[in-house]
Amino acid sequence: MAKFKYVAIDVRGKSLSGEVEAADQKGARQLVRSEGLTPLKLSRIGGNDSKVSKKPKKVIPFGKSEKSATAGSGKLRSQGERVGLDFLKRLMELHGSGMPVADAVKLLNQRLSDPKLKEVAGFLWKELAEGRTLSRAMRSLPQYFSESSTFVIEAGEATGNVTPILKKIISYLEEKREIRAKVMASMSYPIFVGLVAFGVVVFFLAFLLPTIEEMLLQLGGELNFLASLLVEGSNLVMKVGPFLLLGLAIWLLAIFRWSKTETGGMAVDRGILRIPLFGKIVYLSEMFQLTSLLSTLIWSGIGLTENLRLCEKTIKNRFLRHQFRSARALVNEGKSLPEALRKFKFLPLIQLDVLEVGEKTGNLGNSMEDAGNSFREQLTKKIKTMTTLVSGAALGFAFSLVAMVAIAIVTSIFEVSKSINY
C-alpha cells in the first residue's frame, strides 16, 4: 500500500486536502470520490508526483497589458462583462443540474468552442487544481468578473449555496446590461441629430454665409443684425474656443487628480449625488445593487455582519460607502440595521420602515428583496425621464440653430431684394 496526498473540492466548492492509502492512483482516486469529494490533484508521497486526471492544457495567465487595456476601454470592458456572463450561464447550467463546481469548470474547459470562454475556463480550472476556491480564481480575472460578483460567490461557497447565488448574479448582470442598452439606444438618436445640426450650422457659417455676404455687398446691401451676430459670434468662438477648451481640460484634469485623494474623492462623489436627475440615477443604481446583493446573502444563511462587510466592498460611490461603513459599525455594536441606516439617512424612510418590519418578523430577506424591486422600478423611471429630456433638449437645440441661421440669411436676402428696382 502506498500513501497519496490529495487536493479536492467538496460539494459546496470548498478546497480540502488530506492523505489516503491505496494500491495505486486509481484506487486512491476512488477512495477520495467515495468521501463525496472531487479530486483535483493527487501525488504519491515519497515518489514521483502524478495527477489524478490528465494535466489540463497550460493556460497563459492574463497579462497586465490585457487587464489595463480592458480597464481603460469602455468597449473592451463591456465585451469582458459579456464573456463573463456567458461563462456564468454555462457554469450555472452544469452546476444547477447537480455537477460539482470543479467538475463543471473542467468540463467547460474541455467542451467550450468559443476561444475566450475556453481561455477563461482553462484559467479557472488551473487555479482550482492548485487548491484555490472559485471566487478567488475569478478575482484574478477582473476584466471578466466584477468584484461584487466574486464576493457574493465567496459567500455562497461559505454556505454551500452556490446555485442560487449564480442565478441571482446572472439575473442582475442581464438586467444591468438591458438597462445600459436602453440608455445607449435612447441617447444615440439625439446625439446623431445634434451632430447633424452642428454640421449644418458649420456649413452655413463657414461656406454659405460668406458667399451670401459677398453677393449682398455687390448688390449694395448688407447683413441684418441677426446675421451679423451669427458671423461675429462664430469668429469669436474660433478665436477664443481653443483657449476655453484648454482651460476646461486643465480644470477637469485637476478635478480628476484631486478625486484620487481621500478627501477629494469623498467631495467629488458627494457632488455627483447632488447633480439633478443624474445624481438620483447614480444613487438608485447603487441602492438597487446593494439591496439585491443583501437579500441574496441573507437567504444564503451568512450572518448579517459578514453580509454587510461583503456588500460594503461593492459600493462604488465613496461617499455612500463611507456612510454605509459608519452604519455597519453601529450594527457591529448591537444596533439594528434599520436604526443604523436611519441615523446616516442612507435609505428613504419608507424603505427603512419596510426593513424594520421585516427584521422584527424575521423576514428581512423578503423586505430587502422588496426594497430592491422598488429601487429597480424607480431607476427605470428616472432613466426614461433622463433620456426623454436629453432627446427633447437635443432636438430643440438642433432646431433652434438651424432655424436661426436660416432666418438670418433669408431676411438679409429679402431686405436687399426689396431695394432692387426693376
SVG drawing of the C-alpha trace seen along z (x, -y; Angstrom):
<svg xmlns="http://www.w3.org/2000/svg" viewBox="-43 -101 53 103">
<polyline fill="none" stroke="black" stroke-width="0.4" points="0.0,0.0 1.2,-3.5 0.3,-6.8 -1.2,-9.6 -1.7,-13.2 -4.7,-14.8 -6.3,-18.2 -10.0,-18.1 -13.2,-20.2 -16.4,-19.2 -20.0,-19.6 -20.0,-23.2 -16.9,-24.2 -14.6,-24.3 -11.0,-23.2 -9.7,-20.3 -6.5,-18.3 -5.6,-15.1 -3.9,-11.7 -5.2,-8.2 -3.6,-4.8 -4.2,-2.8 -2.5,-0.3 -2.4,-2.7 -3.6,-6.0 -6.9,-4.6 -7.7,-3.2 -6.7,-6.4 -8.9,-8.4 -11.9,-6.1 -11.3,-6.5 -11.4,-10.3 -14.6,-10.2 -16.2,-7.8 -16.0,-10.5 -18.1,-12.9 -15.1,-14.9 -13.9,-15.8 -10.1,-15.2 -8.1,-18.0 -4.5,-16.9 -3.1,-13.5 0.5,-12.9 2.3,-9.9 4.1,-10.6 7.8,-9.7 7.6,-9.0 7.2,-10.8 4.2,-13.2 1.3,-12.0 -2.0,-13.6 -5.5,-12.1 -6.5,-13.1 -4.9,-14.5 -2.9,-17.6 -5.1,-20.5 -3.8,-22.3 -1.5,-25.0 -3.2,-28.4 -1.1,-31.5 -2.1,-33.9 -3.8,-37.0 -1.1,-39.7 -1.1,-43.1 -1.4,-44.7 -4.7,-43.0 -6.1,-43.9 -5.1,-47.5 -6.5,-47.7 -9.7,-46.2 -10.0,-48.6 -9.2,-51.6 -11.7,-51.0 -15.4,-51.0 -16.0,-48.8 -13.5,-46.2 -14.9,-46.3 -18.4,-45.7 -17.1,-42.7 -15.4,-41.3 -18.6,-41.5 -20.4,-39.7 -17.9,-36.9 -18.1,-36.6 -21.9,-36.5 -21.8,-33.8 -19.4,-31.7 -21.6,-32.0 -24.6,-30.9 -22.8,-27.8 -21.5,-27.1 -25.0,-27.5 -26.4,-25.0 -24.0,-22.3 -23.8,-23.1 -27.5,-23.6 -28.0,-20.1 -26.0,-18.7 -22.5,-18.6 -19.8,-19.9 -18.3,-23.2 -14.8,-21.8 -16.2,-19.1 -18.3,-21.7 -15.4,-24.1 -13.2,-21.1 -16.0,-20.0 -16.4,-23.6 -12.6,-23.7 -12.9,-20.6 -16.1,-21.3 -16.4,-25.0 -15.6,-26.1 -15.5,-29.9 -11.8,-30.9 -12.4,-33.5 -14.7,-31.2 -12.4,-28.3 -9.5,-30.5 -11.5,-31.6 -12.5,-28.1 -8.9,-26.8 -7.5,-29.5 -10.1,-28.8 -9.6,-25.1 -5.8,-25.6 -6.5,-27.7 -8.9,-25.2 -6.5,-22.4 -4.0,-24.3 -6.4,-24.4 -8.0,-27.8 -11.7,-28.4 -13.8,-29.5 -14.3,-33.1 -10.6,-33.6 -9.8,-32.3 -12.4,-34.6 -10.9,-37.5 -7.8,-37.1 -9.9,-37.9 -11.4,-41.4 -11.9,-42.0 -14.5,-39.3 -15.9,-39.1 -16.7,-42.1 -15.6,-42.4 -19.1,-42.4 -19.8,-39.1 -16.8,-37.4 -17.6,-38.5 -21.1,-37.1 -19.9,-33.8 -17.5,-33.7 -20.4,-34.0 -22.2,-31.2 -19.2,-28.9 -19.1,-29.5 -22.6,-28.2 -22.7,-25.7 -25.4,-27.6 -23.6,-28.5 -26.5,-27.7 -29.0,-30.4 -26.1,-32.8 -25.2,-32.2 -28.9,-32.6 -29.0,-36.0 -25.8,-37.2 -26.9,-36.2 -30.3,-37.9 -28.6,-41.1 -26.0,-41.2 -28.6,-40.6 -30.8,-43.4 -27.8,-45.7 -26.9,-45.1 -30.5,-45.6 -30.7,-49.0 -27.4,-50.0 -28.6,-49.0 -31.8,-51.1 -29.8,-54.1 -27.5,-53.8 -30.4,-53.3 -32.2,-56.3 -29.2,-58.5 -28.0,-57.5 -30.8,-59.4 -30.4,-62.8 -26.6,-62.6 -27.0,-61.9 -29.4,-64.8 -27.2,-67.1 -24.1,-66.2 -26.1,-66.7 -27.4,-70.1 -23.9,-71.2 -22.6,-70.1 -25.3,-72.1 -24.6,-75.2 -20.8,-74.9 -21.5,-74.6 -23.8,-77.7 -21.3,-79.8 -18.1,-78.7 -19.2,-78.3 -22.6,-79.6 -22.8,-82.8 -19.6,-84.3 -20.8,-83.8 -24.1,-85.4 -22.4,-88.3 -20.2,-88.9 -23.3,-88.8 -25.2,-91.3 -22.2,-93.7 -22.2,-93.6 -25.9,-94.4 -25.4,-97.3 -26.9,-95.6 -25.6,-94.2 -26.3,-91.5 -29.0,-92.3 -28.4,-92.3 -29.1,-88.6 -26.9,-87.5 -24.1,-89.9 -24.4,-88.5 -24.0,-84.9 -20.9,-85.9 -19.3,-87.8 -20.2,-85.1 -18.7,-82.4 -15.5,-84.4 -15.3,-84.9 -15.8,-81.2 -13.0,-80.4 -10.6,-82.7 -11.5,-82.0 -12.7,-78.5 -9.3,-76.7 -8.3,-78.6 -11.6,-77.7 -11.2,-74.0 -7.7,-74.1 -8.8,-75.7 -11.6,-73.2 -9.2,-70.3 -6.8,-71.6 -9.7,-72.1 -11.0,-68.6 -7.5,-67.1 -7.1,-68.9 -10.5,-67.6 -9.5,-64.1 -6.2,-64.3 -8.0,-65.7 -10.6,-62.9 -7.8,-60.3 -7.2,-61.7 -9.4,-60.5 -10.8,-64.0 -11.2,-64.9 -12.8,-61.5 -15.4,-62.0 -16.2,-65.5 -16.4,-64.6 -18.7,-61.6 -20.9,-63.6 -21.1,-66.3 -22.1,-63.7 -25.1,-62.7 -26.3,-66.3 -26.4,-66.7 -30.1,-67.0 -31.6,-63.8 -28.2,-62.2 -27.2,-62.1 -30.5,-60.4 -29.8,-57.8 -26.4,-57.1 -27.9,-56.7 -30.7,-54.4 -28.3,-52.3 -26.1,-51.8 -29.1,-51.1 -30.5,-48.6 -27.3,-46.7 -26.8,-46.8 -30.3,-45.7 -30.3,-42.9 -27.0,-41.5 -28.0,-41.8 -31.2,-39.9 -29.3,-37.1 -26.7,-37.0 -29.3,-37.0 -31.1,-34.0 -27.7,-32.2 -27.6,-31.9 -24.5,-34.1 -24.6,-36.3 -25.7,-39.9 -22.4,-41.5 -20.5,-39.4 -23.1,-40.3 -22.6,-44.0 -18.9,-43.6 -19.1,-41.9 -21.6,-44.4 -19.6,-47.4 -16.9,-46.4 -19.4,-46.6 -20.4,-50.2 -18.6,-52.3 -19.6,-55.8 -17.1,-56.7 -19.4,-59.0 -22.1,-56.3 -19.5,-53.7 -18.4,-55.9 -21.9,-56.3 -22.6,-52.6 -19.3,-51.8 -20.4,-54.1 -23.8,-52.4 -22.1,-48.9 -20.0,-49.9 -23.2,-50.7 -24.6,-47.3 -21.5,-45.6 -22.0,-47.5 -25.5,-46.0 -27.8,-48.4 -30.4,-47.1 -29.8,-47.5 -32.8,-49.9 -31.8,-52.0 -28.2,-52.3 -29.1,-53.2 -31.7,-55.7 -29.1,-57.6 -27.0,-58.3 -30.0,-58.8 -28.7,-56.0 -32.1,-54.9 -35.5,-56.6 -37.7,-56.5 -40.4,-54.3 -37.8,-51.7 -36.4,-51.8 -39.9,-51.2 -40.2,-48.1 -36.8,-46.8 -37.8,-47.4 -40.9,-45.4 -39.1,-42.6 -36.4,-42.5 -39.0,-42.2 -40.9,-39.5 -37.9,-37.5 -38.4,-38.3 -35.5,-40.6 -34.6,-38.8 -38.1,-39.4 -38.1,-43.0 -34.7,-43.6 -35.8,-42.0 -38.9,-44.2 -36.7,-47.2 -34.5,-46.1 -37.6,-45.8 -38.7,-49.3 -35.3,-50.7 -35.3,-49.0 -38.6,-50.5 -37.6,-53.9 -34.3,-53.6 -36.1,-52.6 -38.4,-55.6 -35.6,-58.0 -33.6,-56.7 -36.6,-57.0 -37.1,-60.6 -33.5,-61.4 -33.5,-60.0 -36.7,-61.9 -35.3,-65.2 -32.0,-64.7 -33.7,-63.8 -36.0,-66.8 -33.1,-69.2 -31.0,-67.9 -33.8,-68.2 -34.7,-71.7 -31.1,-72.8 -30.6,-71.5 -33.9,-73.1 -33.0,-76.4 -29.6,-76.6 -30.8,-75.7 -33.8,-78.0 -31.7,-80.9 -29.2,-80.6 -31.9,-80.1 -33.9,-83.1 -30.8,-85.3 -29.9,-84.5 -33.4,-84.7 -34.3,-88.0 -31.0,-89.6 -31.7,-88.5 -35.3,-89.7 -34.3,-93.1 -31.9,-93.6 -34.4,-92.3 -36.9,-95.0 -34.4,-97.7 -33.8,-96.5 -35.9,-98.4 -36.8,-96.6"/>
</svg>
